[in-house]
Amino acid sequence: MGNIPTRRAYVTTDDGRRLLYSVRDGEVELVEHLLNEVWDIDIIEGIYLLTALVHAIFGGHLLVIKGLLQCGANAQVKDCCGQTPLHITARNGFLEGVQHVIETEDVHPESTR
């Protein structure tokens, strides 16, 4: 399938920041509410180009990860180092997260995409 081009939408609104912070903190109900308000679920934050999905992975919040992916979060968006959420999840040893990202995105574990 190759590299999937992605549009980079940087966090510029309070709702975007609230989404990222609530994802990072694992606030499932607030995340669900904010997903209805934020225009782009794949907004990017900071110099490391982190998405809400990556924040959820770093926090180990499996329910938030599942919710984001069900709402259409793109698990192919790369960070500043060229890593996808699957790479980051595996590198952090978050096996449940790895399994869910693979199942949701139909990604082969040895894939480089």
PyMOL CGO cylinders between C-alpha atoms (Angstrom):
from pymol import cmd
from pymol.cgo import CYLINDER

trace = [
    CYLINDER, 0.00, 0.00, 0.00, 3.01, 2.30, 0.40, 0.3, 1, 1, 1, 1, 1, 1,
    CYLINDER, 3.01, 2.30, 0.40, 3.08, 5.56, 2.27, 0.3, 1, 1, 1, 1, 1, 1,
    CYLINDER, 3.08, 5.56, 2.27, -0.28, 7.13, 2.87, 0.3, 1, 1, 1, 1, 1, 1,
    CYLINDER, -0.28, 7.13, 2.87, -0.16, 10.91, 2.43, 0.3, 1, 1, 1, 1, 1, 1,
    CYLINDER, -0.16, 10.91, 2.43, -1.59, 12.72, 5.42, 0.3, 1, 1, 1, 1, 1, 1,
    CYLINDER, -1.59, 12.72, 5.42, -2.76, 16.25, 5.92, 0.3, 1, 1, 1, 1, 1, 1,
    CYLINDER, -2.76, 16.25, 5.92, -1.13, 17.90, 8.89, 0.3, 1, 1, 1, 1, 1, 1,
    CYLINDER, -1.13, 17.90, 8.89, -3.61, 19.90, 10.97, 0.3, 1, 1, 1, 1, 1, 1,
    CYLINDER, -3.61, 19.90, 10.97, -1.92, 21.52, 13.94, 0.3, 1, 1, 1, 1, 1, 1,
    CYLINDER, -1.92, 21.52, 13.94, -3.68, 22.22, 17.23, 0.3, 1, 1, 1, 1, 1, 1,
    CYLINDER, -3.68, 22.22, 17.23, -4.99, 25.77, 17.06, 0.3, 1, 1, 1, 1, 1, 1,
    CYLINDER, -4.99, 25.77, 17.06, -8.21, 25.64, 19.04, 0.3, 1, 1, 1, 1, 1, 1,
    CYLINDER, -8.21, 25.64, 19.04, -9.04, 25.23, 22.70, 0.3, 1, 1, 1, 1, 1, 1,
    CYLINDER, -9.04, 25.23, 22.70, -11.20, 22.21, 21.80, 0.3, 1, 1, 1, 1, 1, 1,
    CYLINDER, -11.20, 22.21, 21.80, -8.22, 20.61, 20.06, 0.3, 1, 1, 1, 1, 1, 1,
    CYLINDER, -8.22, 20.61, 20.06, -6.04, 21.15, 23.11, 0.3, 1, 1, 1, 1, 1, 1,
    CYLINDER, -6.04, 21.15, 23.11, -8.78, 19.85, 25.41, 0.3, 1, 1, 1, 1, 1, 1,
    CYLINDER, -8.78, 19.85, 25.41, -9.06, 16.72, 23.26, 0.3, 1, 1, 1, 1, 1, 1,
    CYLINDER, -9.06, 16.72, 23.26, -5.34, 16.03, 23.43, 0.3, 1, 1, 1, 1, 1, 1,
    CYLINDER, -5.34, 16.03, 23.43, -5.15, 16.67, 27.18, 0.3, 1, 1, 1, 1, 1, 1,
    CYLINDER, -5.15, 16.67, 27.18, -8.20, 14.53, 27.95, 0.3, 1, 1, 1, 1, 1, 1,
    CYLINDER, -8.20, 14.53, 27.95, -6.80, 11.72, 25.77, 0.3, 1, 1, 1, 1, 1, 1,
    CYLINDER, -6.80, 11.72, 25.77, -3.45, 11.95, 27.52, 0.3, 1, 1, 1, 1, 1, 1,
    CYLINDER, -3.45, 11.95, 27.52, -5.18, 11.76, 30.92, 0.3, 1, 1, 1, 1, 1, 1,
    CYLINDER, -5.18, 11.76, 30.92, -7.50, 8.90, 29.89, 0.3, 1, 1, 1, 1, 1, 1,
    CYLINDER, -7.50, 8.90, 29.89, -10.74, 10.82, 30.48, 0.3, 1, 1, 1, 1, 1, 1,
    CYLINDER, -10.74, 10.82, 30.48, -12.95, 8.56, 28.36, 0.3, 1, 1, 1, 1, 1, 1,
    CYLINDER, -12.95, 8.56, 28.36, -16.25, 10.46, 28.78, 0.3, 1, 1, 1, 1, 1, 1,
    CYLINDER, -16.25, 10.46, 28.78, -14.67, 13.83, 28.00, 0.3, 1, 1, 1, 1, 1, 1,
    CYLINDER, -14.67, 13.83, 28.00, -12.91, 12.35, 24.96, 0.3, 1, 1, 1, 1, 1, 1,
    CYLINDER, -12.91, 12.35, 24.96, -16.25, 11.04, 23.65, 0.3, 1, 1, 1, 1, 1, 1,
    CYLINDER, -16.25, 11.04, 23.65, -17.82, 14.47, 24.11, 0.3, 1, 1, 1, 1, 1, 1,
    CYLINDER, -17.82, 14.47, 24.11, -14.94, 16.32, 22.47, 0.3, 1, 1, 1, 1, 1, 1,
    CYLINDER, -14.94, 16.32, 22.47, -14.81, 14.00, 19.47, 0.3, 1, 1, 1, 1, 1, 1,
    CYLINDER, -14.81, 14.00, 19.47, -18.15, 15.49, 18.46, 0.3, 1, 1, 1, 1, 1, 1,
    CYLINDER, -18.15, 15.49, 18.46, -16.68, 19.02, 18.56, 0.3, 1, 1, 1, 1, 1, 1,
    CYLINDER, -16.68, 19.02, 18.56, -13.18, 18.71, 17.10, 0.3, 1, 1, 1, 1, 1, 1,
    CYLINDER, -13.18, 18.71, 17.10, -13.10, 18.95, 13.31, 0.3, 1, 1, 1, 1, 1, 1,
    CYLINDER, -13.10, 18.95, 13.31, -10.00, 16.81, 12.84, 0.3, 1, 1, 1, 1, 1, 1,
    CYLINDER, -10.00, 16.81, 12.84, -9.33, 13.77, 15.02, 0.3, 1, 1, 1, 1, 1, 1,
    CYLINDER, -9.33, 13.77, 15.02, -5.76, 13.58, 13.67, 0.3, 1, 1, 1, 1, 1, 1,
    CYLINDER, -5.76, 13.58, 13.67, -4.66, 17.01, 14.85, 0.3, 1, 1, 1, 1, 1, 1,
    CYLINDER, -4.66, 17.01, 14.85, -0.93, 17.29, 15.48, 0.3, 1, 1, 1, 1, 1, 1,
    CYLINDER, -0.93, 17.29, 15.48, 0.68, 18.75, 18.57, 0.3, 1, 1, 1, 1, 1, 1,
    CYLINDER, 0.68, 18.75, 18.57, 4.14, 20.13, 19.16, 0.3, 1, 1, 1, 1, 1, 1,
    CYLINDER, 4.14, 20.13, 19.16, 7.48, 19.66, 17.53, 0.3, 1, 1, 1, 1, 1, 1,
    CYLINDER, 7.48, 19.66, 17.53, 7.21, 15.89, 17.83, 0.3, 1, 1, 1, 1, 1, 1,
    CYLINDER, 7.21, 15.89, 17.83, 4.04, 15.82, 15.68, 0.3, 1, 1, 1, 1, 1, 1,
    CYLINDER, 4.04, 15.82, 15.68, 2.01, 13.76, 18.13, 0.3, 1, 1, 1, 1, 1, 1,
    CYLINDER, 2.01, 13.76, 18.13, -1.64, 12.91, 17.46, 0.3, 1, 1, 1, 1, 1, 1,
    CYLINDER, -1.64, 12.91, 17.46, -4.37, 12.17, 19.98, 0.3, 1, 1, 1, 1, 1, 1,
    CYLINDER, -4.37, 12.17, 19.98, -3.90, 8.47, 19.24, 0.3, 1, 1, 1, 1, 1, 1,
    CYLINDER, -3.90, 8.47, 19.24, -0.22, 8.65, 20.19, 0.3, 1, 1, 1, 1, 1, 1,
    CYLINDER, -0.22, 8.65, 20.19, -1.07, 10.53, 23.41, 0.3, 1, 1, 1, 1, 1, 1,
    CYLINDER, -1.07, 10.53, 23.41, -3.50, 7.71, 24.30, 0.3, 1, 1, 1, 1, 1, 1,
    CYLINDER, -3.50, 7.71, 24.30, -0.79, 5.13, 23.55, 0.3, 1, 1, 1, 1, 1, 1,
    CYLINDER, -0.79, 5.13, 23.55, 1.76, 6.89, 25.76, 0.3, 1, 1, 1, 1, 1, 1,
    CYLINDER, 1.76, 6.89, 25.76, -0.84, 6.99, 28.54, 0.3, 1, 1, 1, 1, 1, 1,
    CYLINDER, -0.84, 6.99, 28.54, -1.68, 3.30, 28.11, 0.3, 1, 1, 1, 1, 1, 1,
    CYLINDER, -1.68, 3.30, 28.11, -5.39, 4.13, 27.78, 0.3, 1, 1, 1, 1, 1, 1,
    CYLINDER, -5.39, 4.13, 27.78, -6.78, 1.17, 25.83, 0.3, 1, 1, 1, 1, 1, 1,
    CYLINDER, -6.78, 1.17, 25.83, -10.41, 2.36, 25.95, 0.3, 1, 1, 1, 1, 1, 1,
    CYLINDER, -10.41, 2.36, 25.95, -9.40, 5.74, 24.55, 0.3, 1, 1, 1, 1, 1, 1,
    CYLINDER, -9.40, 5.74, 24.55, -7.30, 4.07, 21.84, 0.3, 1, 1, 1, 1, 1, 1,
    CYLINDER, -7.30, 4.07, 21.84, -10.25, 1.90, 20.84, 0.3, 1, 1, 1, 1, 1, 1,
    CYLINDER, -10.25, 1.90, 20.84, -12.58, 4.90, 20.79, 0.3, 1, 1, 1, 1, 1, 1,
    CYLINDER, -12.58, 4.90, 20.79, -10.25, 7.02, 18.69, 0.3, 1, 1, 1, 1, 1, 1,
    CYLINDER, -10.25, 7.02, 18.69, -9.74, 4.24, 16.15, 0.3, 1, 1, 1, 1, 1, 1,
    CYLINDER, -9.74, 4.24, 16.15, -13.49, 3.56, 15.99, 0.3, 1, 1, 1, 1, 1, 1,
    CYLINDER, -13.49, 3.56, 15.99, -14.03, 7.27, 15.29, 0.3, 1, 1, 1, 1, 1, 1,
    CYLINDER, -14.03, 7.27, 15.29, -11.60, 7.16, 12.39, 0.3, 1, 1, 1, 1, 1, 1,
    CYLINDER, -11.60, 7.16, 12.39, -8.23, 8.13, 13.84, 0.3, 1, 1, 1, 1, 1, 1,
    CYLINDER, -8.23, 8.13, 13.84, -5.54, 7.45, 11.26, 0.3, 1, 1, 1, 1, 1, 1,
    CYLINDER, -5.54, 7.45, 11.26, -3.04, 4.94, 12.64, 0.3, 1, 1, 1, 1, 1, 1,
    CYLINDER, -3.04, 4.94, 12.64, -0.69, 5.69, 9.74, 0.3, 1, 1, 1, 1, 1, 1,
    CYLINDER, -0.69, 5.69, 9.74, 0.15, 9.30, 10.68, 0.3, 1, 1, 1, 1, 1, 1,
    CYLINDER, 0.15, 9.30, 10.68, 3.88, 9.46, 11.39, 0.3, 1, 1, 1, 1, 1, 1,
    CYLINDER, 3.88, 9.46, 11.39, 5.58, 11.49, 14.09, 0.3, 1, 1, 1, 1, 1, 1,
    CYLINDER, 5.58, 11.49, 14.09, 8.70, 13.61, 13.62, 0.3, 1, 1, 1, 1, 1, 1,
    CYLINDER, 8.70, 13.61, 13.62, 10.87, 10.47, 13.60, 0.3, 1, 1, 1, 1, 1, 1,
    CYLINDER, 10.87, 10.47, 13.60, 8.76, 8.70, 10.99, 0.3, 1, 1, 1, 1, 1, 1,
    CYLINDER, 8.76, 8.70, 10.99, 7.14, 6.31, 13.46, 0.3, 1, 1, 1, 1, 1, 1,
    CYLINDER, 7.14, 6.31, 13.46, 3.49, 5.29, 13.23, 0.3, 1, 1, 1, 1, 1, 1,
    CYLINDER, 3.49, 5.29, 13.23, 1.32, 4.65, 16.29, 0.3, 1, 1, 1, 1, 1, 1,
    CYLINDER, 1.32, 4.65, 16.29, 1.93, 0.91, 15.79, 0.3, 1, 1, 1, 1, 1, 1,
    CYLINDER, 1.93, 0.91, 15.79, 5.70, 1.43, 16.05, 0.3, 1, 1, 1, 1, 1, 1,
    CYLINDER, 5.70, 1.43, 16.05, 5.29, 3.56, 19.17, 0.3, 1, 1, 1, 1, 1, 1,
    CYLINDER, 5.29, 3.56, 19.17, 2.89, 1.10, 20.78, 0.3, 1, 1, 1, 1, 1, 1,
    CYLINDER, 2.89, 1.10, 20.78, 5.23, -1.83, 20.16, 0.3, 1, 1, 1, 1, 1, 1,
    CYLINDER, 5.23, -1.83, 20.16, 8.32, 0.09, 21.29, 0.3, 1, 1, 1, 1, 1, 1,
    CYLINDER, 8.32, 0.09, 21.29, 6.59, 0.88, 24.59, 0.3, 1, 1, 1, 1, 1, 1,
    CYLINDER, 6.59, 0.88, 24.59, 5.69, -2.78, 25.13, 0.3, 1, 1, 1, 1, 1, 1,
    CYLINDER, 5.69, -2.78, 25.13, 1.95, -2.08, 25.18, 0.3, 1, 1, 1, 1, 1, 1,
    CYLINDER, 1.95, -2.08, 25.18, 0.89, -5.47, 23.85, 0.3, 1, 1, 1, 1, 1, 1,
    CYLINDER, 0.89, -5.47, 23.85, -2.89, -4.94, 24.16, 0.3, 1, 1, 1, 1, 1, 1,
    CYLINDER, -2.89, -4.94, 24.16, -2.51, -1.69, 22.25, 0.3, 1, 1, 1, 1, 1, 1,
    CYLINDER, -2.51, -1.69, 22.25, -0.41, -3.37, 19.55, 0.3, 1, 1, 1, 1, 1, 1,
    CYLINDER, -0.41, -3.37, 19.55, -3.03, -6.06, 19.09, 0.3, 1, 1, 1, 1, 1, 1,
    CYLINDER, -3.03, -6.06, 19.09, -5.86, -3.55, 18.84, 0.3, 1, 1, 1, 1, 1, 1,
    CYLINDER, -5.86, -3.55, 18.84, -4.06, -1.27, 16.36, 0.3, 1, 1, 1, 1, 1, 1,
    CYLINDER, -4.06, -1.27, 16.36, -3.21, -4.27, 14.18, 0.3, 1, 1, 1, 1, 1, 1,
    CYLINDER, -3.21, -4.27, 14.18, -6.79, -5.59, 14.27, 0.3, 1, 1, 1, 1, 1, 1,
    CYLINDER, -6.79, -5.59, 14.27, -8.35, -2.19, 13.62, 0.3, 1, 1, 1, 1, 1, 1,
    CYLINDER, -8.35, -2.19, 13.62, -6.01, -1.08, 10.88, 0.3, 1, 1, 1, 1, 1, 1,
    CYLINDER, -6.01, -1.08, 10.88, -5.49, -4.50, 9.28, 0.3, 1, 1, 1, 1, 1, 1,
    CYLINDER, -5.49, -4.50, 9.28, -1.74, -3.98, 9.55, 0.3, 1, 1, 1, 1, 1, 1,
    CYLINDER, -1.74, -3.98, 9.55, 0.71, -6.86, 9.36, 0.3, 1, 1, 1, 1, 1, 1,
    CYLINDER, 0.71, -6.86, 9.36, 3.06, -6.76, 12.40, 0.3, 1, 1, 1, 1, 1, 1,
    CYLINDER, 3.06, -6.76, 12.40, 6.14, -6.72, 10.13, 0.3, 1, 1, 1, 1, 1, 1,
    CYLINDER, 6.14, -6.72, 10.13, 4.78, -3.91, 7.99, 0.3, 1, 1, 1, 1, 1, 1,
    CYLINDER, 4.78, -3.91, 7.99, 6.89, -0.80, 7.52, 0.3, 1, 1, 1, 1, 1, 1,
    CYLINDER, 6.89, -0.80, 7.52, 3.96, 1.39, 6.51, 0.3, 1, 1, 1, 1, 1, 1,
]
cmd.load_cgo(trace, "trace")
